[in-house]
Amino acid sequence: MKLLNVDTLEEARRKVIRAMEGSPLRVEEKELLTAQGYVLAEDVCARENVPLFRRSTVDGYAVRAADTGGAGESIPAFLRIVGEVEMGRAPEMEVTPGTCVYVPTGGMIPEGADGVVMVEYCELFSDTEAAVYKPVPVGANIVEAGDDMKEGQKVLEKGTKITPQAIGALAALGITRVRTYCPWKIRVISTGDELVAPRETPKPGQVRDINTYGIYAAARRMGFEVAECAVLKDDRELLLETARKGMEHSDIVVISGGSSQGKKDETNSVIDELASEGAFTHGLALKPGKPTILGYDRPTQTLLAGLPGHPAAAMLVFRLVIGWLWRASTGEMEPYPRTAAISTNLPAAPGKLTCQLVHLARLEDGSLSAIPIFGRSGLISTLSGADGYILIEENKEGLKKGERVSVYEI
């Protein structure tokens, strides 16, 4: 094993990016209603104005703003009603000095009008005469053509994760198909003679398989496709053959367990053999997460990632390396962290980036307190009880109580 020469997280990330240079992401076209959660592979620009015409934002009367000047409760402005706008139809009348036209919310503004008076400030004296009790400025209660989106305007950038609101914007532009990045296909392999399926009752010395399920769920949450999962005994040839087969139809092969320095830990040698240039990362200066192995096979364009066997460490490294790599490759924005005050003095691990799980509590003043969750990385309860994690840099001795920290979602 070469776990003594560890990389910092940033060094490992740079190595992965460099290894994958020249291996572009696949792109596919998606129907709009099935595109949610995918990442745009190109900028989207408006092909027309939205709205296409001037619209009223209220129920009211379209007027010339000058005709309402000085209007008030005691001296209203009297206007002649010359028509009514129907929804979904262009008005056939126009507003001239001394006249007005009724227009519903969303209705098209007739020619000649430059403001809309809400019905609450109008009183009808007959079917053809209205009193206006409030003046309106030019543009009042009107959405101009292109106020929402202008023709040629960049509406969504490449790298945008498609959300329901993004789908609404695309629908408004008449765009029903979009080009998106194909999610990575991931094969998850968990190793260990002690592992049994969750439905089984463990015998003495056995434990239920956690990592397969946790990594599967993390991958799906990030939008990846999990091609297959396998749970193997500690057998190097079996692991080698299973990983090699997985490389044929996967973008990433994740091997959980067997990456430390035990007698049966063969993940490093397997990745070293399968990657075209061998394993390039033989450990991370990260707590938890040191036993992490990375390699890339250029002929099959497959990333090989050996994750720690401890569940909390495995899932954190998966997020910090694989999740980050996807966002870096697609241009997807990093999630915004929440800001909180650390609840207690917290030491760091010398020479390592410390990833500390925390629970968030709301204080009486409305601010957030980050409460460290202490526990070994082999305990899944430390992860399941966390609201997020904080990072303490390698060169920092620790945090003082009350210090502001960024809390990242798990």
Stockholm file with secondary structure:
# STOCKHOLM 1.0

chainA/1-410         MKLLNVDTLEEARRKVIRAMEGSPLRVEEKELLTAQGYVLAEDVCARENVPLFRRSTVDGYAVRAADTGGAGESIPAFLRIVGEVEMGRAPEMEVTPGTCVYVPTGGMIPEGADGVVMVEYCELFSDTEAAVYKPVPVGANIVEAGDDMKEGQKVLEKGTKITPQAIGALAALGITRVRTYCPWKIRVISTGDELVAPRETPKPGQVRDINTYGIYAAARRMGFEVAECAVLKDDRELLLETARKGMEHSDIVVISGGSSQGKKDETNSVIDELASEGAFTHGLALKPGKPTILGYDRPTQTLLAGLPGHPAAAMLVFRLVIGWLWRASTGEMEPYPRTAAISTNLPAAPGKLTCQLVHLARLEDGSLSAIPIFGRSGLISTLSGADGYILIEENKEGLKKGERVSVYEI
#=GR chainA/1-410 SS CCTTSCBCHHHHHHHHHHHTTTCCCCEEEEEGGGCTTCBBSSCEECSSCBSSSCEESSSEEEECGGGGTTCCSSSCEEEEEEEECCTTSCCSCCCCTTEEEEECTTCBCCTTCCEEEEGGGEEEEETTEEEECSCCCTTTTEECTTSSBCTTCEEECTTCBCCHHHHHHHHHTTCCEEEEECCCEEEEEEECTTEECTTSCCCTTCEECCHHHHHHHHHHHTTCEEEEEEEECSCHHHHHHHHHHHHTSCSEEEEESCCSSSTTCCHHHHHHHHSTTCEEEECBSEESCCSCEEEEETTTTEEEEEECSSHHHHHHHIIIIIIHHHHHHHTCCCCCCEEEEESSCEECCTTSEEEEEEEEEECTTSCEEEEECCCCTTCHHHHHTCSEEEEECTTCCEECTTCEEEEBCC
#=GC SS_cons         CCTTSCBCHHHHHHHHHHHTTTCCCCEEEEEGGGCTTCBBSSCEECSSCBSSSCEESSSEEEECGGGGTTCCSSSCEEEEEEEECCTTSCCSCCCCTTEEEEECTTCBCCTTCCEEEEGGGEEEEETTEEEECSCCCTTTTEECTTSSBCTTCEEECTTCBCCHHHHHHHHHTTCCEEEEECCCEEEEEEECTTEECTTSCCCTTCEECCHHHHHHHHHHHTTCEEEEEEEECSCHHHHHHHHHHHHTSCSEEEEESCCSSSTTCCHHHHHHHHSTTCEEEECBSEESCCSCEEEEETTTTEEEEEECSSHHHHHHHIIIIIIHHHHHHHTCCCCCCEEEEESSCEECCTTSEEEEEEEEEECTTSCEEEEECCCCTTCHHHHHTCSEEEEECTTCCEECTTCEEEEBCC
//
